[in-house]
Amino acid sequence: MVTADEIGRIDVFAALSRADRERLARAAADITLQTGEFAAQEGDERALFALLEGRIEAVKAVDGIDRVVGRRQPGDIFGEVPITLGTAFPVGFRAALQSRLIRIEPHDYHAVAAVAPDVAREVGRLAAHRIGGAHGLQGIAADPPPPRAILLGRRQDASCTELRHFLERNQITFRWLTPDAPDAVAQWGGPLPDEADCPAIRLIAGKTVVRPQLRRVAELLGLGTEPAAAEYDAVIVGAGPSGLAAAVYGASEGLRTAVIEREAPGGQAGTSSRIENYLGFPSGVSGDELASRALQQARRLGAEIIVTREITRIDPATRQLHLDGGDVLRARAVILACGVAWRRLPVEGFDRLAGKGVFYGAARSEAPNSHGLDVHIVGAGNSAGQAALYLSTHARSVTILYRGEGLEKSMSRYLIDQLAARPNIDVLLRTEVVAARGDTALEAIDVASSATGETTRLDSGGLFIFIGADAQTSWLPSEIALDRRGYVLTGSDVTAAGVWKLRRDPYLLETSVPGIFACGDVRSGPVKRVAAAVGEGSMAIAFVHQYLKEGETSRESTHDAGSVSPAGV
């Protein structure tokens, strides 16, 4: 856990006030690298790093070989070029020996730069030096783009948590204030709303809304909430990895494509703090980073992303989709990518404290909120392990609670080894949570040990639950066949179930209703990997093309047959 004194040992931050150094310490991630590990790869998204211990080498790939082009010593920063220019890392930064460093996200850096212009000017000067004397970088660093909104609300307010996640996953830059922050009135720009009216959001343009619904926020920020057309080639239900992949491929291949998402893009993967095994990201990628890039790509290629809207009914005969609010869309093909939702635990206090210290999943944005706290994780899969590693860079301690005998059956070996190397991560086996305690926010949890039969109360600043998920299919029509667990049958499983009506075989991802496809976690028997979901999303578009071509051929055949004269029959 980074301290204000350690922040002060970084040259560019040495002149910050004690309060500013403490604020930055709460936001900074504490990272330890072994020799050869990368803090940032060439092409990674911008961030600012500062070296506390060890040595870092700047490396550039030339003809497939990493060549050392610079070095950083304790007290130095790196990442000044991307943080200043808003670009990706032009070189990689690798540990030359075991090193300890801090990572500062762009919005946290700009918050410091706004109150300490000297920091921005020094970072700009270093950036100019690094790239050979380019001009104007100080002005860019000292005048960052303003956030689009200011959010006021308490950390342990479920509505505020939901709103923060909505803004983050829709790539809306915002500043979050808590009512008890010393400078809240100044940053808000006037008297604060009553606490009963929080959360409140103020757009930079001036409009303030208290206790807003997500759709209202989306409308104010110009996010798509209304379909632009009545008919589409492909309508995709859900904007998780598989849905976004289908949107990217559908739009890029000329299909008029719309994605309907009831909350915000990202899906369950958007709550993953780190995905280590996704191809093309050797240093890993967070779920929200992956979703953010996919969302940008889909929009750039022309896919229409409609958020905060829910499909209430699908007419399987006409492929009409009825949205809440009364809108009706006609689709030539439908792709179900509505995913799954975290399974809820029926434990005393969980429902009451959900979003108030009890969380299902753990987005990256939750890590700074656990600064200096003792937090707990329920679950033993890869998602739980990744969350534990990321939370440990901010929390005082992280404890994994698992009712099984060991992590080996459910967690990858590389994660188990990384957990064992972190001194502030502990694992309690044969242990389960039996109650969550607290009046307005989580304060403690009761855990029972099957080994001893004893129940113990532990102070807890956050409980993150990863116990699997269930399909979101209760709204589908009965014509779309499901397996006994509620997942959508596709391909040969439809044939085996005896519910396929056409003479041709169903396509691999086609449901029991021709022209309606399913991909990702909502499909029966998927591979539970983000890469597999992305692959299925792209495959679904290939099958949509085949289905649409089949329909055109059928219409042409019908037209030709109808044009034959009676004398010729």
C-alpha positions as CSV (number, residue, x, y, z in Angstrom):
1,M,0.0,0.0,0.0
2,V,1.5,3.3,-1.1
3,T,2.0,6.0,1.5
4,A,2.1,9.8,1.3
5,D,5.8,9.7,2.4
6,E,6.6,7.4,-0.5
7,I,4.8,9.7,-2.9
8,G,7.0,12.5,-1.6
9,R,10.2,10.5,-2.6
10,I,9.2,10.8,-6.3
11,D,10.9,13.9,-7.6
12,V,7.9,15.4,-9.6
13,F,5.6,15.0,-6.5
14,A,8.0,16.1,-3.8
15,A,6.5,19.6,-3.6
16,L,2.9,18.5,-3.3
17,S,1.1,19.4,-0.1
18,R,0.6,16.6,2.5
19,A,-3.1,16.4,1.6
20,D,-2.4,16.1,-2.1
21,R,0.1,13.4,-1.5
22,E,-2.3,11.5,0.6
23,R,-5.0,11.9,-2.0
24,L,-2.6,10.6,-4.7
25,A,-1.5,7.7,-2.4
26,R,-5.1,6.5,-2.1
27,A,-5.5,6.5,-5.9
28,A,-2.1,4.9,-6.8
29,A,-1.8,1.2,-7.3
30,D,1.2,-0.5,-5.6
31,I,2.8,-2.9,-8.0
32,T,5.8,-5.3,-7.6
33,L,7.5,-6.7,-10.7
34,Q,9.9,-9.6,-10.9
35,T,12.9,-9.3,-13.3
36,G,11.7,-9.4,-16.9
37,E,8.1,-8.5,-16.1
38,F,6.6,-5.5,-17.9
39,A,4.9,-2.5,-16.3
40,A,3.6,-1.4,-19.7
41,Q,3.9,-3.0,-23.1
42,E,4.5,-0.9,-26.2
43,G,1.0,0.0,-27.4
44,D,-0.6,-0.2,-24.0
45,E,-3.1,2.5,-22.9
46,R,-1.7,5.6,-21.2
47,A,-0.9,5.7,-17.5
48,L,1.8,7.3,-15.4
49,F,4.3,5.2,-13.4
50,A,6.8,6.1,-10.7
51,L,9.6,3.9,-9.5
52,L,10.0,3.3,-5.8
53,E,12.6,0.5,-5.7
54,G,14.7,-1.4,-8.3
55,R,15.4,-0.4,-11.9
56,I,13.2,-0.2,-15.1
57,E,14.4,-0.4,-18.6
58,A,12.7,1.3,-21.6
59,V,12.7,-1.2,-24.4
60,K,11.7,-0.9,-28.1
61,A,11.1,-3.9,-30.4
62,V,13.3,-3.5,-33.5
63,D,13.1,-6.3,-36.0
64,G,11.6,-8.6,-33.4
65,I,14.3,-7.9,-30.8
66,D,13.8,-5.8,-27.6
67,R,16.5,-3.1,-27.5
68,V,17.1,-1.1,-24.4
69,V,16.6,2.6,-25.2
70,G,16.5,4.1,-21.7
71,R,16.5,3.4,-17.9
72,R,14.6,4.7,-14.9
73,Q,16.0,4.8,-11.3
74,P,14.1,5.1,-8.0
75,G,12.4,8.5,-7.8
76,D,11.9,8.7,-11.6
77,I,8.6,8.6,-13.5
78,F,7.8,6.9,-16.8
79,G,4.8,7.1,-19.0
80,E,5.1,10.9,-19.3
81,V,4.8,10.9,-23.1
82,P,1.5,9.0,-23.3
83,I,0.0,10.8,-20.3
84,T,0.9,14.1,-21.9
85,L,0.0,13.4,-25.5
86,G,-3.0,11.1,-24.7
87,T,-1.4,8.3,-26.8
88,A,-0.4,4.7,-26.3
89,F,3.0,3.8,-24.9
90,P,5.6,4.3,-27.7
91,V,8.0,1.9,-25.9
92,G,7.7,-0.9,-23.3
93,F,9.0,-0.6,-19.7
94,R,10.5,-3.8,-18.2
95,A,11.9,-4.5,-14.8
96,A,15.7,-5.0,-15.0
97,L,15.6,-6.4,-11.5
98,Q,12.9,-6.9,-8.9
99,S,11.1,-3.5,-8.7
100,R,8.4,-1.8,-6.8
101,L,6.4,1.0,-8.5
102,I,3.2,2.8,-8.5
103,R,0.7,3.2,-11.3
104,I,-1.5,6.4,-11.6
105,E,-4.5,6.3,-13.9
106,P,-5.0,9.3,-16.3
107,H,-8.0,10.8,-14.4
108,D,-6.1,10.7,-11.1
109,Y,-3.1,12.3,-12.7
110,H,-5.2,15.1,-14.2
111,A,-6.9,15.7,-10.8
112,V,-3.4,16.3,-9.3
113,A,-2.3,18.4,-12.3
114,A,-5.4,20.6,-11.9
115,V,-4.5,21.6,-8.4
116,A,-0.7,21.5,-8.8
117,P,0.2,23.0,-12.2
118,D,3.9,22.7,-11.4
119,V,3.6,18.9,-11.6
120,A,2.0,19.1,-15.0
121,R,4.7,21.5,-16.2
122,E,7.5,19.2,-15.0
123,V,5.9,16.1,-16.5
124,G,5.5,18.0,-19.8
125,R,9.1,19.1,-19.7
126,L,10.2,15.5,-19.1
127,A,7.9,14.4,-22.0
128,A,9.4,17.0,-24.3
129,H,12.9,15.8,-23.4
130,R,12.0,12.2,-23.9
131,I,10.7,12.8,-27.5
132,G,13.5,15.1,-28.6
133,G,12.4,18.6,-27.8
134,A,8.8,18.8,-29.1
135,H,7.0,22.0,-28.1
136,G,3.6,22.7,-26.4
137,L,3.5,19.6,-24.1
138,Q,3.3,21.7,-20.9
139,G,0.1,23.4,-22.1
140,I,-1.5,20.1,-23.0
141,A,-0.7,18.6,-19.6
142,A,-1.8,21.7,-17.6
143,D,-5.1,22.0,-19.4
144,P,-6.6,18.5,-19.5
145,P,-10.0,18.0,-21.1
146,P,-12.8,18.7,-18.6
147,P,-14.9,15.9,-17.4
148,R,-18.4,15.7,-18.9
149,A,-20.1,15.4,-15.6
150,I,-19.6,15.7,-11.8
151,L,-21.1,13.0,-9.6
152,L,-22.0,13.6,-6.0
153,G,-22.6,10.5,-3.8
154,R,-21.3,8.4,-1.0
155,R,-19.1,5.3,-1.6
156,Q,-21.5,3.0,0.3
157,D,-24.6,4.1,-1.7
158,A,-25.8,1.4,-4.0
159,S,-27.4,4.0,-6.4
160,C,-24.1,5.9,-6.6
161,T,-22.1,2.7,-7.3
162,E,-24.5,1.8,-10.1
163,L,-24.2,5.2,-11.6
164,R,-20.4,5.2,-11.4
165,H,-20.2,1.9,-13.1
166,F,-22.7,3.0,-15.8
167,L,-20.6,6.1,-16.6
168,E,-17.3,4.2,-16.6
169,R,-18.6,1.5,-18.9
170,N,-20.0,4.0,-21.3
171,Q,-16.7,5.8,-21.4
172,I,-18.0,9.0,-19.9
173,T,-15.3,11.1,-18.2
174,F,-16.6,12.3,-14.8
175,R,-15.4,13.6,-11.5
176,W,-16.7,11.8,-8.4
177,L,-17.2,13.7,-5.1
178,T,-18.3,12.5,-1.8
179,P,-20.4,14.9,0.3
180,D,-17.9,14.9,3.2
181,A,-14.9,15.8,1.0
182,P,-13.3,19.0,2.3
183,D,-13.4,20.6,-1.1
184,A,-16.7,19.2,-2.3
185,V,-18.5,22.6,-2.3
186,A,-15.8,24.2,-4.3
187,Q,-15.6,21.4,-6.9
188,W,-19.4,21.1,-7.1
189,G,-19.5,24.9,-7.8
190,G,-22.1,25.8,-5.2
191,P,-24.2,24.5,-2.3
192,L,-24.4,20.7,-2.3
193,P,-27.8,19.0,-2.7
194,D,-29.3,17.5,0.4
195,E,-28.0,14.1,1.2
196,A,-31.5,12.7,0.7
197,D,-31.2,13.9,-3.0
198,C,-28.0,12.0,-3.6
199,P,-26.6,10.7,-5.8
200,A,-26.8,13.9,-7.9
201,I,-25.1,14.5,-11.2
202,R,-24.2,17.8,-12.8
203,L,-23.3,18.1,-16.4
204,I,-20.5,20.5,-17.3
205,A,-23.1,22.2,-19.5
206,G,-24.9,23.2,-16.3
207,K,-27.9,20.9,-15.8
208,T,-28.2,19.2,-12.4
209,V,-30.3,16.1,-11.8
210,V,-30.9,14.5,-8.4
211,R,-31.4,10.8,-7.9
212,P,-31.4,10.2,-11.7
213,Q,-32.5,7.1,-13.5
214,L,-29.8,5.6,-15.8
215,R,-31.9,6.3,-18.9
216,R,-32.2,10.0,-18.0
217,V,-28.5,10.2,-17.5
218,A,-27.9,8.5,-20.8
219,E,-30.2,10.9,-22.6
220,L,-28.5,14.0,-21.0
221,L,-25.1,12.7,-22.1
222,G,-26.2,12.0,-25.6
223,L,-25.9,8.2,-25.4
224,G,-28.1,6.3,-27.7
225,T,-31.4,5.3,-26.1
226,E,-33.7,5.4,-29.1
227,P,-33.3,3.3,-32.2
228,A,-32.7,5.3,-35.3
229,A,-34.6,3.0,-37.6
230,A,-37.5,0.6,-37.5
231,E,-35.7,-2.3,-39.4
232,Y,-32.2,-3.7,-39.2
233,D,-30.3,-6.5,-40.8
234,A,-29.1,-7.7,-37.4
235,V,-30.3,-6.8,-34.0
236,I,-27.9,-8.0,-31.2
237,V,-29.3,-8.4,-27.7
238,G,-26.6,-7.7,-25.2
239,A,-23.3,-5.8,-25.3
240,G,-20.9,-8.2,-23.6
241,P,-17.8,-9.5,-25.4
242,S,-19.8,-11.7,-27.8
243,G,-22.4,-9.0,-28.5
244,L,-19.7,-6.4,-29.2
245,A,-17.8,-8.8,-31.4
246,A,-20.9,-9.4,-33.4
247,A,-21.5,-5.7,-33.7
248,V,-17.9,-5.1,-34.9
249,Y,-18.1,-7.8,-37.6
250,G,-21.7,-7.1,-38.6
251,A,-21.1,-3.4,-39.1
252,S,-17.7,-3.9,-40.8
253,E,-19.3,-6.3,-43.3
254,G,-22.1,-3.9,-44.3
255,L,-25.0,-5.1,-42.2
256,R,-27.2,-2.5,-40.7
257,T,-26.5,-3.5,-37.1
258,A,-28.0,-2.4,-33.7
259,V,-27.1,-3.6,-30.2
260,I,-29.7,-3.4,-27.5
261,E,-28.2,-3.3,-24.0
262,R,-30.3,-2.9,-20.9
263,E,-27.5,-1.5,-18.7
264,A,-24.1,-0.6,-20.1
265,P,-21.6,-2.4,-22.4
266,G,-19.1,-4.9,-21.0
267,G,-21.3,-7.7,-19.7
268,Q,-19.9,-9.9,-16.9
269,A,-16.4,-9.6,-18.4
270,G,-16.6,-5.9,-17.7
271,T,-16.4,-6.7,-14.0
272,S,-13.1,-8.6,-14.4
273,S,-10.2,-6.7,-13.0
274,R,-7.7,-8.6,-15.1
275,I,-7.8,-11.1,-18.0
276,E,-4.4,-12.6,-18.2
277,N,-4.9,-15.2,-21.0
278,Y,-6.5,-13.1,-23.7
279,L,-4.6,-13.4,-27.0
280,G,-2.6,-10.3,-28.0
281,F,-2.4,-8.8,-24.5
282,P,0.8,-10.3,-23.0
283,S,0.6,-8.1,-19.9
284,G,-3.1,-8.8,-19.5
285,V,-6.1,-6.5,-20.0
286,S,-9.0,-5.6,-17.7
287,G,-12.5,-6.4,-18.6
288,D,-13.5,-2.8,-18.8
289,E,-10.5,-1.9,-21.0
290,L,-11.4,-4.7,-23.4
291,A,-15.1,-3.7,-23.5
292,S,-14.1,0.0,-23.9
293,R,-11.9,-0.8,-27.0
294,A,-14.6,-3.0,-28.5
295,L,-17.2,-0.4,-27.9
296,Q,-15.1,2.3,-29.7
297,Q,-14.5,-0.1,-32.5
298,A,-18.1,-1.0,-33.0
299,R,-19.2,2.6,-33.0
300,R,-16.5,3.7,-35.4
301,L,-17.5,1.0,-37.8
302,G,-21.1,2.1,-37.7
303,A,-22.9,-0.2,-35.3
304,E,-25.7,1.5,-33.4
305,I,-25.4,1.0,-29.6
306,I,-28.7,1.6,-27.7
307,V,-28.3,1.5,-23.9
308,T,-30.7,1.4,-20.9
309,R,-33.4,-0.3,-23.1
310,E,-34.8,-3.8,-22.5
311,I,-36.4,-6.1,-24.9
312,T,-39.7,-7.4,-23.4
313,R,-40.8,-9.7,-26.1
314,I,-39.6,-11.3,-29.4
315,D,-42.1,-12.5,-31.9
316,P,-40.5,-15.6,-33.3
317,A,-42.6,-15.7,-36.5
318,T,-41.7,-12.1,-37.6
319,R,-38.5,-11.5,-35.6
320,Q,-40.1,-8.3,-34.2
321,L,-38.5,-7.1,-31.0
322,H,-40.7,-5.2,-28.6
323,L,-38.7,-2.7,-26.4
324,D,-39.8,-1.3,-23.1
325,G,-41.5,2.0,-23.8
326,G,-43.4,0.6,-26.8
327,D,-40.9,0.7,-29.6
328,V,-41.0,-2.2,-32.0
329,L,-38.0,-3.2,-34.2
330,R,-38.0,-5.5,-37.2
331,A,-34.9,-7.6,-37.7
332,R,-33.9,-9.8,-40.6
333,A,-31.8,-11.8,-38.1
334,V,-31.5,-11.7,-34.3
335,I,-28.4,-12.6,-32.2
336,L,-29.0,-13.4,-28.5
337,A,-25.8,-12.3,-26.6
338,C,-27.6,-11.4,-23.4
339,G,-25.1,-13.4,-21.2
340,V,-25.5,-14.3,-17.6
341,A,-25.9,-12.5,-14.3
342,W,-23.9,-13.2,-11.1
343,R,-25.6,-15.8,-8.9
344,R,-26.9,-14.3,-5.7
345,L,-26.1,-15.8,-2.3
346,P,-29.1,-16.2,0.0
347,V,-27.2,-15.0,3.0
348,E,-28.4,-12.8,5.8
349,G,-27.6,-9.1,5.1
350,F,-26.5,-9.6,1.5
351,D,-29.6,-8.2,-0.2
352,R,-29.8,-5.3,2.3
353,L,-26.1,-4.3,1.8
354,A,-25.8,-5.0,-1.9
355,G,-23.9,-2.1,-3.4
356,K,-23.1,-0.8,0.1
357,G,-20.0,-2.9,0.7
358,V,-21.3,-6.2,-0.7
359,F,-20.6,-6.5,-4.4
360,Y,-21.1,-9.2,-7.1
361,G,-18.0,-9.0,-9.2
362,A,-15.3,-6.4,-8.9
363,A,-14.7,-3.7,-11.5
364,R,-11.2,-2.0,-11.6
365,S,-12.8,1.2,-10.3
366,E,-13.6,-0.4,-7.0
367,A,-9.9,-1.0,-6.1
368,P,-9.1,2.6,-5.0
369,N,-12.3,2.6,-2.8
370,S,-10.7,-0.3,-0.8
371,H,-7.6,1.8,0.0
372,G,-6.3,0.8,3.5
373,L,-9.3,-1.5,4.2
374,D,-9.5,-5.2,4.9
375,V,-11.6,-6.8,2.2
376,H,-12.9,-10.3,1.5
377,I,-13.6,-12.4,-1.6
378,V,-16.0,-15.3,-1.9
379,G,-15.1,-17.8,-4.6
380,A,-12.2,-19.7,-6.0
381,G,-12.3,-19.3,-9.8
382,N,-10.0,-17.2,-12.0
383,S,-12.2,-14.2,-11.7
384,A,-11.8,-14.3,-7.9
385,G,-8.0,-14.7,-8.1
386,Q,-7.7,-11.8,-10.6
387,A,-9.8,-9.6,-8.3
388,A,-7.7,-10.5,-5.3
389,L,-4.5,-9.5,-7.0
390,Y,-5.9,-6.2,-8.2
391,L,-7.6,-5.3,-4.9
392,S,-4.3,-6.1,-3.0
393,T,-2.6,-3.1,-4.7
394,H,-4.9,-0.8,-2.7
395,A,-6.4,-2.8,0.2
396,R,-4.5,-3.4,3.5
397,S,-5.4,-7.0,3.3
398,V,-7.4,-9.3,1.0
399,T,-8.8,-12.6,2.2
400,I,-10.3,-15.3,-0.1
401,L,-13.0,-17.4,1.5
402,Y,-13.6,-20.8,0.0
403,R,-15.6,-23.7,1.3
404,G,-13.6,-26.3,-0.6
405,E,-10.3,-28.0,0.3
406,G,-8.0,-26.1,-2.1
407,L,-7.9,-23.7,-5.0
408,E,-6.2,-26.1,-7.5
409,K,-9.5,-27.6,-8.9
410,S,-11.0,-24.2,-9.9
411,M,-8.1,-21.7,-10.3
412,S,-5.3,-21.6,-12.8
413,R,-1.8,-22.4,-11.5
414,Y,-0.3,-19.1,-12.5
415,L,-2.9,-17.2,-10.4
416,I,-2.4,-19.5,-7.3
417,D,1.4,-18.8,-7.5
418,Q,0.8,-15.0,-7.8
419,L,-1.6,-15.1,-4.8
420,A,1.0,-16.9,-2.7
421,A,3.6,-14.3,-3.5
422,R,1.5,-11.4,-2.2
423,P,2.1,-10.8,1.5
424,N,-1.3,-9.1,2.0
425,I,-3.4,-11.9,0.5
426,D,-4.6,-14.8,2.6
427,V,-6.8,-17.8,1.8
428,L,-9.2,-19.4,4.3
429,L,-10.3,-22.8,3.1
430,R,-13.4,-24.8,4.3
431,T,-14.9,-21.4,5.2
432,E,-18.1,-19.7,4.1
433,V,-19.9,-16.4,4.9
434,V,-23.1,-16.9,6.9
435,A,-24.0,-13.2,7.5
436,A,-23.1,-9.6,6.6
437,R,-23.3,-7.0,9.3
438,G,-23.8,-3.2,9.2
439,D,-26.6,-0.7,9.5
440,T,-26.1,1.5,6.4
441,A,-23.0,-0.1,5.0
442,L,-21.0,-3.3,5.5
443,E,-19.0,-3.3,8.7
444,A,-18.3,-7.0,9.3
445,I,-19.0,-10.5,8.2
446,D,-19.7,-13.7,10.1
447,V,-17.8,-16.7,8.7
448,A,-18.2,-20.4,9.6
449,S,-15.4,-22.9,9.5
450,S,-16.4,-26.5,8.6
451,A,-13.1,-27.7,10.0
452,T,-13.7,-26.4,13.5
453,G,-17.5,-25.8,13.5
454,E,-16.9,-22.3,14.9
455,T,-18.3,-19.0,13.6
456,T,-16.1,-15.9,13.7
457,R,-16.9,-12.2,13.1
458,L,-14.4,-10.4,10.9
459,D,-14.2,-6.6,10.3
460,S,-14.7,-6.1,6.5
461,G,-14.5,-3.0,4.3
462,G,-15.8,-4.8,1.3
463,L,-17.1,-8.2,0.3
464,F,-16.8,-9.3,-3.4
465,I,-18.6,-12.3,-4.5
466,F,-17.7,-14.7,-7.4
467,I,-19.8,-17.8,-7.2
468,G,-20.9,-18.4,-10.8
469,A,-23.7,-17.0,-12.8
470,D,-27.1,-17.9,-14.3
471,A,-28.5,-17.4,-17.8
472,Q,-30.8,-14.4,-18.5
473,T,-33.5,-16.2,-20.6
474,S,-36.8,-16.0,-18.7
475,W,-38.0,-13.3,-21.1
476,L,-37.6,-15.5,-24.2
477,P,-40.6,-17.0,-26.1
478,S,-41.3,-20.7,-25.6
479,E,-40.4,-21.4,-29.2
480,I,-36.7,-20.8,-28.4
481,A,-35.7,-24.1,-26.8
482,L,-33.7,-24.1,-23.6
483,D,-31.8,-26.7,-21.7
484,R,-32.8,-27.8,-18.2
485,R,-30.6,-25.0,-16.7
486,G,-32.2,-22.2,-18.8
487,Y,-29.4,-21.9,-21.4
488,V,-30.3,-21.6,-25.1
489,L,-29.9,-24.7,-27.3
490,T,-28.2,-24.2,-30.6
491,G,-27.0,-26.2,-33.6
492,S,-27.0,-30.0,-33.2
493,D,-28.4,-29.7,-29.7
494,V,-31.6,-28.3,-31.3
495,T,-31.8,-31.3,-33.6
496,A,-31.2,-33.7,-30.8
497,A,-34.0,-32.1,-28.8
498,G,-36.4,-32.7,-31.7
499,V,-37.5,-29.1,-32.0
500,W,-36.1,-28.2,-35.5
501,K,-38.7,-27.9,-38.2
502,L,-36.8,-27.2,-41.4
503,R,-35.3,-29.8,-43.8
504,R,-31.8,-28.2,-43.6
505,D,-29.8,-28.6,-40.4
506,P,-29.6,-25.6,-38.1
507,Y,-26.4,-23.6,-38.3
508,L,-23.9,-24.1,-35.5
509,L,-25.1,-21.1,-33.4
510,E,-28.8,-21.1,-34.6
511,T,-31.5,-21.6,-32.1
512,S,-34.7,-23.6,-32.6
513,V,-36.2,-20.6,-34.4
514,P,-34.6,-20.1,-37.8
515,G,-32.9,-16.7,-38.1
516,I,-32.4,-16.3,-34.3
517,F,-28.9,-17.1,-33.2
518,A,-27.2,-17.3,-29.8
519,C,-23.6,-16.8,-28.7
520,G,-21.5,-16.4,-25.6
521,D,-22.4,-17.4,-22.1
522,V,-26.2,-17.5,-22.8
523,R,-25.7,-20.5,-25.1
524,S,-25.9,-24.0,-23.8
525,G,-22.4,-25.6,-23.5
526,P,-20.1,-22.6,-24.2
527,V,-16.4,-22.5,-23.4
528,K,-16.3,-20.0,-20.4
529,R,-13.6,-17.8,-21.8
530,V,-13.7,-14.3,-23.1
531,A,-11.8,-15.3,-26.2
532,A,-14.4,-18.0,-27.0
533,A,-17.2,-15.4,-26.5
534,V,-15.5,-13.0,-28.9
535,G,-15.1,-15.9,-31.4
536,E,-18.7,-16.9,-31.2
537,G,-19.8,-13.3,-31.8
538,S,-17.9,-13.1,-35.0
539,M,-19.0,-16.6,-36.1
540,A,-22.7,-15.6,-35.5
541,I,-22.3,-12.9,-38.1
542,A,-21.0,-15.5,-40.6
543,F,-24.1,-17.6,-40.0
544,V,-26.3,-14.5,-40.3
545,H,-24.8,-13.9,-43.8
546,Q,-25.6,-17.5,-44.7
547,Y,-29.1,-17.3,-43.4
548,L,-29.8,-14.0,-45.2
549,K,-28.3,-15.4,-48.4
550,E,-30.5,-18.5,-48.0
551,G,-33.6,-16.3,-47.7
552,E,-32.7,-14.3,-50.8
553,T,-32.2,-17.6,-52.7
554,S,-35.6,-18.8,-51.5
555,R,-37.3,-15.6,-52.6
556,E,-35.7,-15.8,-56.0
557,S,-36.8,-19.4,-56.4
558,T,-40.3,-18.5,-55.3
559,H,-40.4,-15.6,-57.8
560,D,-39.1,-17.8,-60.7
561,A,-41.6,-20.5,-59.9
562,G,-44.5,-18.0,-59.8
563,S,-43.5,-16.6,-63.2
564,V,-44.1,-19.9,-65.1
565,S,-47.2,-19.8,-67.3
566,P,-50.0,-22.3,-66.7
567,A,-49.3,-23.7,-70.2
568,G,-45.8,-24.6,-69.2
569,V,-46.7,-26.5,-66.1
